[in-house]
Amino acid sequence: MNVIKGLIIKDLMNIKSYKATIIFMILIFSAVSFFNGDITTFLPICITVIFGMIGISSFSYDNISNADKFILSFPTNRKDIVKARYIYILLLTIIGCILGVSCAMILQIIKSGSFEEVGNILSTVVGAFLGTIMVQIIQIPIMYKFGAEKGRIIQMISVILIFSFISAIAIFLTKILPYEFEDLLNILISYGYIIISIVMLIIYIISYKISCKIYSKKEI
C-alpha cells in the first residue's frame, strides 16, 4: 500500500510543473462559458475532461524520464504500479468533476444569484465523468501496450471507431425494436446512469486486468 501511495504522490507532484497552465485554461473556459451563457454544460465538461487527460499524460512524463526503469530497480510489484496509475487517473478525474461543479456553481450564482441550475450541472458532470472514464478504459491498456507516442494515435482511432459503433447500434435498435419494447426503453433511460455506472465499473476492472497482463510481460 505504501508503494501505491508513493507512486500516486509522485504523479501528483508532476502536476506542479504546469499548474499555471491548468489555472489559465480553467480561467479561459470559465470566461468563455460565462459570456456565452453556457455555464451548466460547457464549463463542467471541459474541466472534467482536462483533468482526465492530465492523468493520461503521466505516461508521457514517465516515458521521457524513464521512470519505469528506476521504479522497477526496487522490489516493486508490477501490479502495484498499474494499480497506482489507475487510481491516480481516476482521482484526477474526480477532482476535475468537483472543480467543474464548483466553478459552474460560482459563476451561476454571480450571473443569476441562484442555485436553480444545480441539477443540470450535476447531471452534466456525471455524464462527463462517465464519458471520460469510457475513454480512459480504452486509453490505458493501449498506452501500456504501445507506449505514450504510438498509443496516443492508436487510442484516438480506437475511441472514434468504438463510439461510432455504439452510435450505429443505438440507431439500429431504435429502428427495429417493436412498439411493445417502449416501456423497456423508458426504464433504461430513467435508470441510465445507474446501469451505465455498473457496466463502466465492470469494464474498468477488466481494463485494469488487461493492463496488468500487458505490463507484466513488457520489457522495460
N, C-alpha and C positions, 0 to 999 in steps of 0.2 A: 504493500500500500504506500510506503514511503517513496518507493521508486516512481510510482504513478504520480504521486503528488509533486515530486521533484520535476518530472517531465512536463507536467502541466504548468508549473511555475516558470520553467524555462521558456515555454512558448508564450506565456503571458508577458514575460519580461521583454520579449522581442517586439511586442506592440509599442513599447515606449519610443522606439526609433522613428515611428511615423504617426505618433499620436496627434501631432499638429495637423497632419493631412486629414485624419479622421474627423477632427473637430471642424476643420474648414469645410469638408464635404457635408457634414451634418448641418452646419450653418447655411450653406448654399441651398441644400434641399429644403430646409425649413423656410427660407426666404421665398423660394420658388412656389412651394405649396401654399404659403400664406397669401401671396399676391395673386395666385391663380385660383384661390378658393377651393383647393383640393386637399385640405388638411387631413381628412379622415381616411384617405386611401393612399395617396402618393407618398406622403412622408413616412408613415409606419412601414410600408412595404420596402421603401428604399433603404431605410436604416437597418431593418432586419436582414435584407439581402447583403448589404455591405458587410455587416459583421459575420454573416455566414461565409462570405467569400474570403474575408480576412483569415478565418480559421483554416480554410483550404490553402491559403498562401503559405502556411507554415511548411508545407512540403518543399516549396521553392527555397525558403530560407535554409532548411536543413540540407538541401542538395548543394547549395552554394558553399555552406560552411563545413560540409562533410560531417555533420553532427552524428549521423548514424554510426559511423566508424568509431567515433570517440565513445559514444554511449555503449556500444557492444564490446568495447575493450574491457568493460566491467562485467561482473557476473550478473547480467540482466536478462530476464526472460523476454523473448520477443513478443509474446502475447501481451505483456505489460506495456510495451512500447505502443502497440496498436491500440490497446485499451485507452491509454492516456491520450492518444491522438483523437479518438472518437469522443471521449469525454470533453476534451478541450474545444473541439469544433462545436459540439452540442452546447457547451457552456457559453461560448461566444454568441451563438445564435440566439440563445435565451436572453443574454444581455442586450442584444440588438432589439429583441421584441420589447423588453422593458423600456429601453431608451426610446424606441419608436412610439410606444403608448404615451410615455411621459411627455415627450416633445410635442406630440399631436394634441394632447390634452391641454398643455400650457398655451399653445397657440390658439386652441379653440376658445379657451377662457378669455384670452386677450382680445380675440376677434368678436366673440358673441357674448361673453360674460356668463356662459352657462355650460353645463355638462351634458347637454342634450344629445350629443353625438358619441357619447362614450360607448354605447352598444355597437355602433358601426365601426368605431376604431378598434375595439377588441376583436370583433369578428374578422376584420381585415387583417389584423396581426396574426390571428390564429391561422388564417389561410396562407399568409406569407410565410409563417413558420413551417407549416406542413409542406408547402411548395419548395422551400429552401432545403428542408430535410430530404425531400424526394431527390433533389439534385445531388445532395451530398452522398446519399446512398449509392448513387452511380459513380460519383467522382472518386471517392476514397479508394475503393478497390482498384480502379483504373490507375490512379496515381501510384499505388504500391506496385502494380504490375509493370507499368511503362515508364515510371519516373515523372518528374514535375513537368518537363518540357513537352515530351511526346504525349503524356497523359492529358495535358490541357486541351490539345487539339482533338484527341480521341473522345474525351468526355463531352466536348461540345457537340460533336457529331452524334454521339450516343444519346444525349439528352434530347436533341431535336428529333431523332428517329423515334424514341420512346414516347415522347409527348404527342407526336404526330400519329403514332399507332393507337394510343389511348383515345385521342380525339376521334379517329376514324371508327374505332369500336363503339364509342358512345353514340356517334351519329347513326351508325348502322343499327344498333339496338333500338334506338328511338323510332326507327322506321319499321322494323319487323315485329316488334312486340305487340301482341294483340291488345285490344281495349281493356280486357279484364285484368291486365297487369298494371294498370294505372295506380291502383291502391298500393301495390308493392313499390312502385317508383316513388310515390309520395312519402312512404315510410323511409326509403333510402335517402331522400332529400332532407327530410326532417331530422334524421339522425346521422346525416352525412359525416359531420365532424367526428362523432364517436366511432363510427365504422372505419373511417379513414385513419384515425389515430391508432386504432388497434392494429389495422393492417400495416401501417407505417412502422409501428413498434416491432412487429414480427419481421418485416423486411430489413429494418435497421440491424436487428440481431443477426440475420442471415448475412447482411453486408459485412458485419464485423467478423463473422466466422470465415467468410471468403478472404477478407484482408489478412487475417491471421494465417491462413493456409498459404497465401501468396508470399507473405513476408517471411514465413518460416523456411521457405525454400529459396529465398532470394540471396544471391551472393553480394555481400557488401564490400 
